[in-house]
Amino acid sequence: MPVGFRILPRTRAVSPELVERFRKLPVANVSDSMSRIFAAGPTLRPMHSGAVMAGPAFTVRTRPGDNLMVHKAIDIAAPGDVVVVDAGGDLTNAIIGELMLAQMVRRKLGGIVINGAIRDSGALAKQPFPVFAAGITHRGPYKDGPGEINVPISMGGLVIEPGDMILGDEDGFVSIAYADAETVCKATEAKHAAETKQMAEIEAGTIDRAWVDATLRKLGCEGV
């Protein structure tokens, strides 16, 4: 197969059980549990009505403004997969719209992330199927290629490989490397439990805020 025009098999993916554990966790907690340095940037935003996106990555690299390989990915991805598209961040032409969304819903995919643009934004915003994108334009896509499926891709410095864990909510989306997914999930579950306890203490007025003054004194702040 020529480089730049390849459809490869995905050789591994996070388990359905792990996907469901991540689905219960906030993206912000996951990000914190990965030292806050793994992100694709703030431009990739949810374009749907707010449903959580969770599933293994089904990656696509495509020429900016072209969606031929995205169509093919939708046809061959498994139910629950999240199609993750590196379209170069270009916003000139939309990669998907309402018709492709309907096909993804029919195939029971887990969502789509596009480092590029969408169109039919009003229709997409009214429905729950998870769509994350970098922008909106009315200009439609080309369907000529080239492109590749199930290859490593990069979005704003975040490397995503086929089968990695993809999680998205109102704050954005994050990718967790396949090899790290179990470790990150356990750390995030512990952090989320701690924050849930902290919220209850805030609401009850019993939280200990002495750490604020202790930190200020340690930093040499006067008047504490």
Accessible surface in RSA format (square Angstrom, percent):
REM  Atomic radii and reference values for relative SASA: ProtOr
REM  Chains: A
REM  Algorithm: Lee & Richards
REM  Probe-radius: 1.40
REM  Slices: 20
REM RES _ NUM      All-atoms   Total-Side   Main-Chain    Non-polar    All polar
REM                ABS   REL    ABS   REL    ABS   REL    ABS   REL    ABS   REL
RES MET A   1   152.96  79.2  83.14  55.0  69.82 166.2  74.58  63.4  78.38 103.8
RES PRO A   2    93.84  68.4  81.66  74.4  12.18  44.3  93.15  76.9   0.70   4.3
RES VAL A   3   129.52  85.2 101.96  92.3  27.56  66.4 101.96  88.6  27.56  74.7
RES GLY A   4    23.77  29.3   0.00   N/A  23.77  29.3  23.53  64.6   0.25   0.6
RES PHE A   5    87.38  43.7  77.01  47.7  10.37  27.0  77.01  46.7  10.37  29.7
RES ARG A   6    63.19  26.5  62.68  32.0   0.51   1.2   5.73   7.8  57.46  34.8
RES ILE A   7    66.37  37.8  53.31  39.7  13.07  31.5  53.31  38.4  13.07  35.5
RES LEU A   8    50.51  28.1  47.07  33.7   3.44   8.6  48.02  33.7   2.49   6.7
RES PRO A   9   107.82  78.6  89.14  81.3  18.68  67.9  99.75  82.4   8.07  50.2
RES ARG A  10    63.37  26.6  32.81  16.7  30.56  72.8   7.47  10.2  55.91  33.9
RES THR A  11   123.15  87.6  84.77  85.9  38.37  91.5  70.62  94.9  52.53  79.4
RES ARG A  12    78.34  32.9  67.25  34.3  11.08  26.4  43.99  60.1  34.34  20.8
RES ALA A  13    35.64  32.8  16.02  24.7  19.62  44.6  16.02  22.6  19.62  52.0
RES VAL A  14     9.04   6.0   1.11   1.0   7.94  19.1   3.44   3.0   5.61  15.2
RES SER A  15    47.68  40.3  40.59  54.2   7.09  16.3  35.44  75.5  12.24  17.1
RES PRO A  16    99.64  72.6  94.70  86.3   4.95  18.0  99.27  82.0   0.37   2.3
RES GLU A  17   121.90  70.0 114.62  86.7   7.28  17.3  69.22 133.9  52.68  43.0
RES LEU A  18    16.35   9.1  15.47  11.1   0.88   2.2  15.93  11.2   0.42   1.1
RES VAL A  19     9.17   6.0   9.17   8.3   0.00   0.0   9.17   8.0   0.00   0.0
RES GLU A  20    83.70  48.1  83.27  63.0   0.43   1.0  45.01  87.1  38.69  31.6
RES ARG A  21    73.77  31.0  70.88  36.1   2.88   6.9  41.92  57.3  31.85  19.3
RES PHE A  22     0.00   0.0   0.00   0.0   0.00   0.0   0.00   0.0   0.00   0.0
RES ARG A  23    91.02  38.2  81.93  41.8   9.09  21.6  37.48  51.2  53.53  32.4
RES LYS A  24   161.36  78.7 136.65  83.8  24.71  58.8  92.50  83.3  68.86  73.4
RES LEU A  25    13.28   7.4   6.54   4.7   6.74  16.9   8.02   5.6   5.26  14.2
RES PRO A  26    44.77  32.6  39.97  36.4   4.80  17.4  44.32  36.6   0.45   2.8
RES VAL A  27     9.99   6.6   9.99   9.0   0.00   0.0   9.99   8.7   0.00   0.0
RES ALA A  28    45.27  41.6  39.55  61.0   5.72  13.0  44.95  63.3   0.32   0.8
RES ASN A  29     6.38   4.4   6.38   6.2   0.00   0.0   0.00   0.0   6.38   6.2
RES VAL A  30     0.00   0.0   0.00   0.0   0.00   0.0   0.00   0.0   0.00   0.0
RES SER A  31    28.58  24.1  27.48  36.7   1.10   2.5  12.39  26.4  16.19  22.7
RES ASP A  32    41.50  29.1  26.53  26.4  14.98  35.4   1.88   4.4  39.63  39.5
RES SER A  33    33.07  27.9   2.17   2.9  30.90  71.2   9.48  20.2  23.59  33.0
RES MET A  34    19.63  10.2  12.35   8.2   7.29  17.3  11.29   9.6   8.35  11.1
RES SER A  35    82.11  69.4  61.12  81.6  20.99  48.4  31.58  67.3  50.53  70.8
RES ARG A  36   169.05  71.0 142.34  72.6  26.71  63.6  50.50  69.0 118.54  71.8
RES ILE A  37   132.30  75.3  99.74  74.3  32.56  78.5 106.99  77.0  25.30  68.7
RES PHE A  38    95.68  47.9  92.14  57.1   3.54   9.2  93.54  56.7   2.15   6.1
RES ALA A  39    62.15  57.1  50.12  77.3  12.03  27.4  50.57  71.2  11.58  30.7
RES ALA A  40     8.69   8.0   0.98   1.5   7.71  17.5   0.98   1.4   7.71  20.4
RES GLY A  41    35.65  44.0   0.00   N/A  35.65  44.0  23.32  64.0  12.33  27.6
RES PRO A  42   117.94  86.0 101.92  92.9  16.03  58.3 111.40  92.0   6.54  40.7
RES THR A  43    85.68  60.9  77.10  78.2   8.58  20.4  69.36  93.2  16.32  24.7
RES LEU A  44     4.62   2.6   2.46   1.8   2.16   5.4   2.46   1.7   2.16   5.8
RES ARG A  45    90.92  38.2  90.92  46.3   0.00   0.0  40.06  54.8  50.85  30.8
RES PRO A  46    34.09  24.8  17.33  15.8  16.76  60.9  17.33  14.3  16.76 104.1
RES MET A  47    32.70  16.9  24.87  16.5   7.83  18.6  18.94  16.1  13.76  18.2
RES HIS A  48    19.56  10.7   1.73   1.2  17.83  45.6   0.90   0.9  18.66  21.7
RES SER A  49    69.50  58.7  31.00  41.4  38.50  88.7  30.57  65.1  38.93  54.5
RES GLY A  50    28.10  34.7   0.00   N/A  28.10  34.7  17.62  48.4  10.48  23.5
RES ALA A  51    39.07  35.9  25.37  39.2  13.70  31.2  36.33  51.2   2.74   7.2
RES VAL A  52    57.07  37.6  45.61  41.3  11.46  27.6  45.61  39.6  11.46  31.1
RES MET A  53     0.14   0.1   0.00   0.0   0.14   0.3   0.14   0.1   0.00   0.0
RES ALA A  54     2.52   2.3   0.00   0.0   2.52   5.7   0.00   0.0   2.52   6.7
RES GLY A  55     0.37   0.5   0.00   N/A   0.37   0.5   0.37   1.0   0.00   0.0
RES PRO A  56    16.30  11.9  16.30  14.9   0.00   0.0  16.30  13.5   0.00   0.0
RES ALA A  57     0.00   0.0   0.00   0.0   0.00   0.0   0.00   0.0   0.00   0.0
RES PHE A  58    11.90   6.0  11.90   7.4   0.00   0.0  11.90   7.2   0.00   0.0
RES THR A  59     0.00   0.0   0.00   0.0   0.00   0.0   0.00   0.0   0.00   0.0
RES VAL A  60     0.00   0.0   0.00   0.0   0.00   0.0   0.00   0.0   0.00   0.0
RES ARG A  61    93.07  39.1  93.07  47.4   0.00   0.0  41.70  57.0  51.37  31.1
RES THR A  62     7.89   5.6   0.09   0.1   7.80  18.6   2.07   2.8   5.82   8.8
RES ARG A  63    91.55  38.4  83.19  42.4   8.36  19.9  46.38  63.4  45.17  27.4
RES PRO A  64    65.61  47.8  55.65  50.7   9.96  36.2  55.78  46.1   9.82  61.1
RES GLY A  65     2.95   3.6   0.00   N/A   2.95   3.6   1.51   4.1   1.45   3.2
RES ASP A  66     0.07   0.0   0.07   0.1   0.00   0.0   0.00   0.0   0.07   0.1
RES ASN A  67     1.04   0.7   1.04   1.0   0.00   0.0   0.00   0.0   1.04   1.0
RES LEU A  68    65.23  36.3  65.05  46.5   0.18   0.5  65.05  45.7   0.18   0.5
RES MET A  69    10.37   5.4  10.11   6.7   0.25   0.6   7.74   6.6   2.63   3.5
RES VAL A  70     0.00   0.0   0.00   0.0   0.00   0.0   0.00   0.0   0.00   0.0
RES HIS A  71    62.98  34.4  61.54  42.8   1.44   3.7  40.79  42.0  22.20  25.8
RES LYS A  72    84.43  41.2  81.86  50.2   2.57   6.1  37.58  33.8  46.85  49.9
RES ALA A  73     0.00   0.0   0.00   0.0   0.00   0.0   0.00   0.0   0.00   0.0
RES ILE A  74     2.29   1.3   2.29   1.7   0.00   0.0   2.29   1.6   0.00   0.0
RES ASP A  75    76.71  53.7  60.91  60.6  15.80  37.4  15.83  37.3  60.88  60.7
RES ILE A  76    71.21  40.5  44.49  33.1  26.72  64.4  49.39  35.6  21.82  59.2
RES ALA A  77     0.53   0.5   0.00   0.0   0.53   1.2   0.03   0.0   0.51   1.3
RES ALA A  78    46.17  42.5  41.48  64.0   4.69  10.7  45.36  63.9   0.81   2.1
RES PRO A  79    90.52  66.0  70.13  63.9  20.39  74.1  70.49  58.2  20.04 124.5
RES GLY A  80    31.37  38.7   0.00   N/A  31.37  38.7  29.95  82.2   1.42   3.2
RES ASP A  81     3.28   2.3   3.27   3.3   0.02   0.0   0.00   0.0   3.28   3.3
RES VAL A  82     0.00   0.0   0.00   0.0   0.00   0.0   0.00   0.0   0.00   0.0
RES VAL A  83     0.00   0.0   0.00   0.0   0.00   0.0   0.00   0.0   0.00   0.0
RES VAL A  84     0.00   0.0   0.00   0.0   0.00   0.0   0.00   0.0   0.00   0.0
RES VAL A  85     0.00   0.0   0.00   0.0   0.00   0.0   0.00   0.0   0.00   0.0
RES ASP A  86    23.28  16.3  22.63  22.5   0.65   1.5   1.00   2.4  22.28  22.2
RES ALA A  87     0.51   0.5   0.46   0.7   0.05   0.1   0.46   0.6   0.05   0.1
RES GLY A  88    55.74  68.7   0.00   N/A  55.74  68.7  24.36  66.9  31.38  70.3
RES GLY A  89    30.03  37.0   0.00   N/A  30.03  37.0  12.46  34.2  17.57  39.3
RES ASP A  90    50.28  35.2  41.60  41.4   8.68  20.5  14.00  33.0  36.28  36.2
RES LEU A  91    81.67  45.5  69.93  50.0  11.74  29.5  70.56  49.6  11.11  29.9
RES THR A  92    60.17  42.8  50.35  51.0   9.82  23.4  36.69  49.3  23.48  35.5
RES ASN A  93    12.56   8.7  12.22  11.8   0.34   0.8   0.00   0.0  12.56  12.1
RES ALA A  94     0.30   0.3   0.30   0.5   0.00   0.0   0.30   0.4   0.00   0.0
RES ILE A  95     0.76   0.4   0.76   0.6   0.00   0.0   0.76   0.6   0.00   0.0
RES ILE A  96     2.66   1.5   0.00   0.0   2.66   6.4   2.66   1.9   0.00   0.0
RES GLY A  97     9.41  11.6   0.00   N/A   9.41  11.6   4.59  12.6   4.82  10.8
RES GLU A  98    86.55  49.7  86.24  65.2   0.31   0.7  18.40  35.6  68.15  55.6
RES LEU A  99   157.01  87.4 149.15 106.7   7.85  19.7 149.64 105.1   7.37  19.8
RES MET A 100    16.03   8.3  14.18   9.4   1.85   4.4  12.02  10.2   4.01   5.3
RES LEU A 101    11.60   6.5  11.60   8.3   0.00   0.0  11.60   8.1   0.00   0.0
RES ALA A 102    59.00  54.3  48.86  75.4  10.14  23.1  54.54  76.8   4.46  11.8
RES GLN A 103    57.79  32.3  54.89  40.1   2.90   6.9  23.73  50.5  34.06  25.8
RES MET A 104     0.00   0.0   0.00   0.0   0.00   0.0   0.00   0.0   0.00   0.0
RES VAL A 105    76.35  50.2  68.08  61.6   8.27  19.9  69.60  60.5   6.75  18.3
RES ARG A 106   159.69  67.0 139.54  71.1  20.15  48.0  76.11 104.0  83.58  50.7
RES ARG A 107    57.41  24.1  48.99  25.0   8.43  20.1   9.07  12.4  48.34  29.3
RES LYS A 108   149.78  73.1 136.97  84.0  12.81  30.5  99.09  89.2  50.69  54.0
RES LEU A 109    11.64   6.5   0.00   0.0  11.64  29.3   0.00   0.0  11.64  31.3
RES GLY A 110    15.45  19.1   0.00   N/A  15.45  19.1  11.80  32.4   3.65   8.2
RES GLY A 111     0.00   0.0   0.00   N/A   0.00   0.0   0.00   0.0   0.00   0.0
RES ILE A 112     0.00   0.0   0.00   0.0   0.00   0.0   0.00   0.0   0.00   0.0
RES VAL A 113     0.00   0.0   0.00   0.0   0.00   0.0   0.00   0.0   0.00   0.0
RES ILE A 114     0.00   0.0   0.00   0.0   0.00   0.0   0.00   0.0   0.00   0.0
RES ASN A 115    22.47  15.5  22.47  21.7   0.00   0.0   0.00   0.0  22.47  21.7
RES GLY A 116     0.00   0.0   0.00   N/A   0.00   0.0   0.00   0.0   0.00   0.0
RES ALA A 117     0.00   0.0   0.00   0.0   0.00   0.0   0.00   0.0   0.00   0.0
RES ILE A 118     0.02   0.0   0.02   0.0   0.00   0.0   0.02   0.0   0.00   0.0
RES ARG A 119    88.30  37.1  87.83  44.8   0.47   1.1   9.28  12.7  79.02  47.9
RES ASP A 120    64.47  45.2  45.07  44.9  19.39  45.9  15.29  36.0  49.17  49.0
RES SER A 121    35.18  29.7  30.83  41.1   4.36  10.0   6.61  14.1  28.57  40.0
RES GLY A 122    42.48  52.4   0.00   N/A  42.48  52.4  36.31  99.6   6.17  13.8
RES ALA A 123    34.67  31.9  19.47  30.0  15.20  34.6  24.83  35.0   9.85  26.1
RES LEU A 124     0.00   0.0   0.00   0.0   0.00   0.0   0.00   0.0   0.00   0.0
RES ALA A 125    51.47  47.3  41.47  64.0  10.00  22.7  41.58  58.6   9.89  26.2
RES LYS A 126   178.52  87.1 144.46  88.6  34.07  81.1  94.78  85.3  83.74  89.2
RES GLN A 127    29.61  16.6  28.73  21.0   0.88   2.1  27.85  59.3   1.77   1.3
RES PRO A 128    86.05  62.7  85.36  77.8   0.69   2.5  85.46  70.6   0.59   3.7
RES PHE A 129    17.94   9.0  13.06   8.1   4.88  12.7  17.86  10.8   0.08   0.2
RES PRO A 130    12.36   9.0  12.36  11.3   0.00   0.0  12.36  10.2   0.00   0.0
RES VAL A 131     0.00   0.0   0.00   0.0   0.00   0.0   0.00   0.0   0.00   0.0
RES PHE A 132     0.00   0.0   0.00   0.0   0.00   0.0   0.00   0.0   0.00   0.0
RES ALA A 133     0.00   0.0   0.00   0.0   0.00   0.0   0.00   0.0   0.00   0.0
RES ALA A 134    19.84  18.2   5.05   7.8  14.80  33.7   5.17   7.3  14.67  38.9
RES GLY A 135    12.09  14.9   0.00   N/A  12.09  14.9  12.09  33.2   0.00   0.0
RES ILE A 136    98.53  56.1  69.28  51.6  29.25  70.5  69.28  49.9  29.25  79.4
RES THR A 137    21.16  15.0  13.89  14.1   7.26  17.3  12.39  16.6   8.77  13.3
RES HIS A 138   153.09  83.7 139.46  96.9  13.63  34.9 100.66 103.7  52.43  61.0
RES ARG A 139   119.69  50.3 114.94  58.6   4.75  11.3  37.04  50.6  82.65  50.1
RES GLY A 140    23.13  28.5   0.00   N/A  23.13  28.5   9.25  25.4  13.89  31.1
RES PRO A 141    29.08  21.2  11.32  10.3  17.76  64.5  11.32   9.3  17.76 110.4
RES TYR A 142   115.14  53.8 111.36  63.4   3.78   9.8  79.21  59.5  35.93  44.3
RES LYS A 143   108.50  52.9  87.86  53.9  20.64  49.1  65.13  58.6  43.37  46.2
RES ASP A 144    98.64  69.1  77.63  77.3  21.01  49.7  29.18  68.7  69.46  69.3
RES GLY A 145     4.48   5.5   0.00   N/A   4.48   5.5   0.37   1.0   4.11   9.2
RES PRO A 146    60.43  44.0  60.31  55.0   0.12   0.4  60.31  49.8   0.12   0.8
RES GLY A 147     5.04   6.2   0.00   N/A   5.04   6.2   5.04  13.8   0.00   0.0
RES GLU A 148     4.88   2.8   4.87   3.7   0.01   0.0   2.36   4.6   2.52   2.1
RES ILE A 149     0.00   0.0   0.00   0.0   0.00   0.0   0.00   0.0   0.00   0.0
RES ASN A 150    10.63   7.3   2.97   2.9   7.65  18.4   0.09   0.2  10.54  10.2
RES VAL A 151     5.60   3.7   5.26   4.8   0.34   0.8   5.60   4.9   0.00   0.0
RES PRO A 152    71.23  51.9  69.72  63.6   1.51   5.5  69.96  57.8   1.26   7.9
RES ILE A 153     4.51   2.6   0.00   0.0   4.51  10.9   3.93   2.8   0.57   1.6
RES SER A 154    52.07  44.0  43.85  58.5   8.22  18.9  32.10  68.3  19.97  28.0
RES MET A 155     0.32   0.2   0.16   0.1   0.16   0.4   0.32   0.3   0.00   0.0
RES GLY A 156    65.82  81.2   0.00   N/A  65.82  81.2  34.86  95.7  30.96  69.3
RES GLY A 157    68.23  84.1   0.00   N/A  68.23  84.1  36.66 100.6  31.57  70.7
RES LEU A 158     7.69   4.3   4.89   3.5   2.80   7.0   7.69   5.4   0.00   0.0
RES VAL A 159    90.90  59.8  75.30  68.2  15.60  37.6  75.30  65.4  15.60  42.3
RES ILE A 160     0.00   0.0   0.00   0.0   0.00   0.0   0.00   0.0   0.00   0.0
RES GLU A 161    73.31  42.1  73.31  55.5   0.00   0.0   4.89   9.5  68.42  55.9
RES PRO A 162    18.22  13.3  16.82  15.3   1.41   5.1  16.82  13.9   1.41   8.7
RES GLY A 163     0.00   0.0   0.00   N/A   0.00   0.0   0.00   0.0   0.00   0.0
RES ASP A 164     4.64   3.3   4.64   4.6   0.00   0.0   0.00   0.0   4.64   4.6
RES MET A 165     0.00   0.0   0.00   0.0   0.00   0.0   0.00   0.0   0.00   0.0
RES ILE A 166     0.00   0.0   0.00   0.0   0.00   0.0   0.00   0.0   0.00   0.0
RES LEU A 167     0.84   0.5   0.84   0.6   0.00   0.0   0.84   0.6   0.00   0.0
RES GLY A 168     0.00   0.0   0.00   N/A   0.00   0.0   0.00   0.0   0.00   0.0
RES ASP A 169    19.41  13.6  17.21  17.1   2.20   5.2   8.67  20.4  10.74  10.7
RES GLU A 170   113.77  65.3 107.03  81.0   6.74  16.0  55.46 107.3  58.31  47.6
RES ASP A 171    96.89  67.9  74.22  73.9  22.67  53.6  17.66  41.6  79.23  79.0
RES GLY A 172     5.58   6.9   0.00   N/A   5.58   6.9   5.58  15.3   0.00   0.0
RES PHE A 173    16.14   8.1   1.91   1.2  14.22  37.0   1.91   1.2  14.22  40.7
RES VAL A 174     2.82   1.9   2.82   2.5   0.00   0.0   2.82   2.4   0.00   0.0
RES SER A 175     5.64   4.8   1.27   1.7   4.37  10.1   0.36   0.8   5.28   7.4
RES ILE A 176     0.10   0.1   0.00   0.0   0.10   0.2   0.10   0.1   0.00   0.0
RES ALA A 177    46.35  42.6  39.85  61.5   6.50  14.8  40.48  57.0   5.87  15.6
RES TYR A 178    87.66  40.9  77.83  44.3   9.84  25.6  38.57  29.0  49.09  60.5
RES ALA A 179    93.48  85.9  57.96  89.4  35.52  80.8  65.31  92.0  28.17  74.6
RES ASP A 180    73.37  51.4  72.64  72.3   0.73   1.7   9.91  23.3  63.46  63.3
RES ALA A 181     0.74   0.7   0.74   1.1   0.00   0.0   0.74   1.0   0.00   0.0
RES GLU A 182    71.74  41.2  70.16  53.1   1.58   3.8  50.80  98.3  20.94  17.1
RES THR A 183    98.09  69.8  93.72  95.0   4.37  10.4  63.31  85.0  34.78  52.6
RES VAL A 184    12.04   7.9  11.23  10.2   0.81   1.9  12.04  10.5   0.00   0.0
RES CYS A 185     0.00   0.0   0.00   0.0   0.00   0.0   0.00   0.0   0.00   0.0
RES LYS A 186   123.89  60.4 116.72  71.6   7.17  17.1  64.64  58.2  59.25  63.1
RES ALA A 187    46.90  43.1  33.35  51.5  13.55  30.8  42.50  59.9   4.39  11.6
RES THR A 188     0.00   0.0   0.00   0.0   0.00   0.0   0.00   0.0   0.00   0.0
RES GLU A 189    61.10  35.1  54.32  41.1   6.78  16.2  29.12  56.3  31.99  26.1
RES ALA A 190    66.02  60.7  51.48  79.4  14.54  33.1  60.13  84.7   5.90  15.6
RES LYS A 191    60.17  29.4  53.70  32.9   6.48  15.4  26.55  23.9  33.63  35.8
RES HIS A 192    60.78  33.2  60.78  42.2   0.00   0.0  40.39  41.6  20.39  23.7
RES ALA A 193    62.64  57.6  49.92  77.0  12.72  28.9  56.69  79.8   5.95  15.8
RES ALA A 194    61.69  56.7  48.60  75.0  13.08  29.8  56.36  79.4   5.33  14.1
RES GLU A 195    66.95  38.4  62.65  47.4   4.29  10.2  21.34  41.3  45.61  37.2
RES THR A 196    80.60  57.3  73.23  74.2   7.37  17.6  69.76  93.7  10.83  16.4
RES LYS A 197   133.19  65.0 126.52  77.6   6.67  15.9 100.87  90.8  32.33  34.4
RES GLN A 198    76.98  43.0  75.91  55.5   1.06   2.5  16.37  34.8  60.61  46.0
RES MET A 199   106.85  55.3 105.84  70.0   1.00   2.4  95.24  81.0  11.60  15.4
RES ALA A 200    57.07  52.5  49.82  76.9   7.25  16.5  52.78  74.3   4.29  11.4
RES GLU A 201    48.82  28.0  47.68  36.1   1.13   2.7  17.24  33.4  31.57  25.8
RES ILE A 202    91.70  52.2  78.49  58.5  13.20  31.8  78.94  56.8  12.76  34.6
RES GLU A 203   138.43  79.5  98.73  74.7  39.70  94.5  44.88  86.8  93.55  76.4
RES ALA A 204    72.38  66.5  36.89  56.9  35.48  80.7  48.82  68.7  23.56  62.4
RES GLY A 205    66.22  81.7   0.00   N/A  66.22  81.7  32.56  89.4  33.66  75.4
RES THR A 206    97.40  69.3  68.03  69.0  29.37  70.0  68.66  92.2  28.74  43.4
RES ILE A 207    39.95  22.7  23.48  17.5  16.47  39.7  23.89  17.2  16.05  43.6
RES ASP A 208   107.93  75.6  90.23  89.8  17.70  41.8  44.96 105.8  62.97  62.8
RES ARG A 209   135.34  56.8 124.79  63.6  10.55  25.1  48.89  66.8  86.45  52.4
RES ALA A 210    63.08  58.0  51.72  79.8  11.37  25.9  60.78  85.6   2.30   6.1
RES TRP A 211   145.80  58.5 138.33  67.0   7.47  17.5 135.66  72.3  10.14  16.4
RES VAL A 212    46.95  30.9  46.51  42.1   0.44   1.1  46.95  40.8   0.00   0.0
RES ASP A 213    66.07  46.3  66.07  65.8   0.00   0.0   5.07  11.9  61.00  60.8
RES ALA A 214    49.12  45.2  41.99  64.8   7.13  16.2  43.72  61.6   5.39  14.3
RES THR A 215    58.99  42.0  56.17  56.9   2.82   6.7  42.24  56.7  16.75  25.3
RES LEU A 216    65.04  36.2  65.04  46.5   0.00   0.0  65.04  45.7   0.00   0.0
RES ARG A 217   136.67  57.4 118.61  60.5  18.06  43.0  54.14  74.0  82.52  50.0
RES LYS A 218   184.90  90.2 148.28  91.0  36.62  87.2 101.31  91.2  83.58  89.0
RES LEU A 219   136.61  76.1 102.23  73.1  34.38  86.4 107.46  75.5  29.15  78.4
RES GLY A 220    55.95  69.0   0.00   N/A  55.95  69.0  34.17  93.8  21.77  48.8
RES CYS A 221    59.05  44.7  39.66  44.2  19.39  45.6  16.09  40.8  42.96  46.3
RES GLU A 222   163.24  93.7 136.28 103.1  26.95  64.2  56.02 108.4 107.22  87.5
RES GLY A 223    89.48 110.3   0.00   N/A  89.48 110.3  43.63 119.7  45.85 102.7
RES VAL A 224    69.18  45.5   8.94   8.1  60.25 145.2  35.67  31.0  33.52  90.9
END  Absolute sums over single chains surface
CHAIN  1 A    11229.2       8844.5       2384.7       6822.4       4406.8
END  Absolute sums over all chains
TOTAL         11229.2       8844.5       2384.7       6822.4       4406.8
